[in-house]
Amino acid sequence: MTHGAMAQGMVDAVRRISGAPDDALVALSNDGCSPEVLRDAIGGALGEGPVIVFTDLGAGSCTLAARLSCADRDRVAVISGVNLPMLLDFVFHRSLPVAELAERLAEKGREGVRILTAPKAHVDRPVPG
């Protein structure tokens, strides 16, 4: 669950890259939703089995709704800061126990953020805009 269409874009990218089945990921958006509607949408998507709910911002409305919706569920993890490496790893390792998978995904997400080129210190200045 993310703000705007981010979730749908990420799910589409994962499916194109991995060939993951349509039921591997469900994209939800907070677009135009009240907190109650968000909680209901998450609750409706959870089902019975183990589930991982991915959200974009740790302190955003999506994460708050996810935490409230999942508070009483033993086999559900909520992970904020979702990124593409995390989701790709998820579709290839869904058979792992949910607690182990959640830890793995958080690490994959952190590993996916890298500075690949850095500006020279002597020319460093704020980004315009």
Protein Blocks (a to p, Z undefined) as FASTA:
>chain_A
ZZhjllmmmmmmmmmmnopafklpccddfehpafklmmmmmmmmnommdcddddfblkbm
klmmmmmmmmmpmkbccdehiafklmmmmmmmmmpcfklmmmmmmmmmmmmpccfbdcdf
klgccdeZZ
